Protein backbone atom coordinates (compact mmCIF):
# COMPACT_ATOMS: atom_id res chain seq x y z
CA UNK A 1 0.00 0.00 0.00
CA UNK A 2 1.32 3.44 -0.90
CA UNK A 3 2.34 5.73 1.90
CA UNK A 4 0.06 8.72 2.45
CA UNK A 5 1.60 12.15 2.53
CA UNK A 6 0.21 15.26 4.18
CA UNK A 7 0.30 18.06 1.67
CA UNK A 8 -1.15 21.54 1.50
CA UNK A 9 -3.23 21.52 -1.65
CA UNK A 10 -5.78 23.41 -3.65
CA UNK A 11 -8.13 21.87 -6.19
CA UNK A 12 -9.46 23.41 -9.36
CA UNK A 13 -11.86 22.09 -11.95
CA UNK A 14 -10.16 20.86 -15.11
CA UNK A 15 -11.28 19.53 -18.48
CA UNK A 16 -8.08 17.61 -19.15
CA UNK A 17 -6.11 14.84 -17.51
CA UNK A 18 -2.39 15.24 -18.16
CA UNK A 19 -0.46 12.18 -19.30
CA UNK A 20 1.03 10.45 -16.28
CA UNK A 21 -1.30 12.10 -13.76
CA UNK A 22 -2.44 9.90 -10.89
CA UNK A 23 -6.25 9.66 -11.13
CA UNK A 24 -8.12 9.13 -7.87
CA UNK A 25 -11.82 8.33 -7.70
CA UNK A 26 -13.88 10.15 -5.09
CA UNK A 27 -14.88 6.95 -3.26
CA UNK A 28 -11.19 6.01 -2.83
CA UNK A 29 -10.47 9.13 -0.78
CA UNK A 30 -10.69 9.44 2.98
CA UNK A 31 -13.40 11.62 4.50
CA UNK A 32 -11.25 14.77 4.76
CA UNK A 33 -10.19 14.56 1.11
CA UNK A 34 -13.81 13.95 0.07
CA UNK A 35 -14.89 17.08 1.98
CA UNK A 36 -12.24 19.11 0.14
CA UNK A 37 -13.46 17.87 -3.24
CA UNK A 38 -17.11 18.58 -2.37
CA UNK A 39 -16.16 22.09 -1.25
CA UNK A 40 -14.29 22.65 -4.53
CA UNK A 41 -17.27 21.37 -6.52
CA UNK A 42 -19.54 23.81 -4.69
CA UNK A 43 -17.16 26.75 -5.11
CA UNK A 44 -16.67 26.90 -1.34
CA UNK A 45 -13.05 25.78 -1.07
CA UNK A 46 -10.79 28.12 0.80
CA UNK A 47 -7.46 28.68 -0.93
CA UNK A 48 -5.69 25.73 0.66
CA UNK A 49 -6.45 22.72 2.79
CA UNK A 50 -4.18 20.09 4.32
CA UNK A 51 -5.31 16.80 2.84
CA UNK A 52 -3.57 13.49 3.50
CA UNK A 53 -3.22 11.13 0.55
CA UNK A 54 -3.41 13.73 -2.21
CA UNK A 55 -0.40 15.19 -3.94
CA UNK A 56 0.31 17.83 -6.51
CA UNK A 57 -0.72 16.72 -9.99
CA UNK A 58 -3.40 14.25 -8.85
CA UNK A 59 -6.73 14.38 -10.66
CA UNK A 60 -9.85 13.49 -8.67
CA UNK A 61 -12.91 12.18 -10.50
CA UNK A 62 -16.11 13.47 -8.89
CA UNK A 63 -18.92 15.31 -10.69
CA UNK A 64 -16.12 16.80 -12.82
CA UNK A 65 -12.36 16.38 -12.81
CA UNK A 66 -10.42 18.31 -10.16
CA UNK A 67 -6.67 18.78 -10.40
CA UNK A 68 -4.72 18.99 -7.15
CA UNK A 69 -1.92 21.56 -7.00
N, C-alpha and C positions, 0 to 999 in steps of 0.2 A: 504494500500500500504506500502511496506517495506521501511524503511528509508535508503537512500543512505549514504554510507560512503566514505570519501576520503582516499585512501590508496595508498602508494607507492608500486607498483607491478612490477613484471617481468612476462613474459609469455613464456613458452617453449612448444614445440610440445610433445604430449604424445600419446601413443597407448592404454592407459588404463584409465578407469574412476573409481576412488576409490569408494567403497560403501559409501553412505552418502554425496558424493560431490554434490554441487549445480551446475547444468548444465544450462548454459545460451546459448541461440541461438543468433547468430550474429545480426539478425534483431531486437532483444530485447534491444540491447545496444544503449547508446547514441552515438553521433558522435565521441566524443573523444575516447571512449572505442573501437569503430569500427576501428578508425585509428590505435590504438595500436595493435589490432589483425591483421590488414592488414600488418603493419610493421613487426610483428613477422613472419607472413606467408612468407614474402619476404626476411627474414633474415636481415632486416634493423632496428630492434628494438635496441635502446640503452639499456643499462643495466636496467634502471628503468624508469618508467613513473608514474605520479600521475593520477590515473583514478578513477573518482567517480563511485560508483555502483558495483565495482568488489572487491572481498575480497580473501584473501589467501585460496587456496583450491578449488576455482571455476574452472569449466571446461567450456570453450567456444567452441561451435560447429561452425566451419567455413569450410574451405576446408579440414581441419584435426581437431583434438581435441587439444586445447591449455590449459594447466593448469596454473592457476594464482598462484604465490607464492611471 
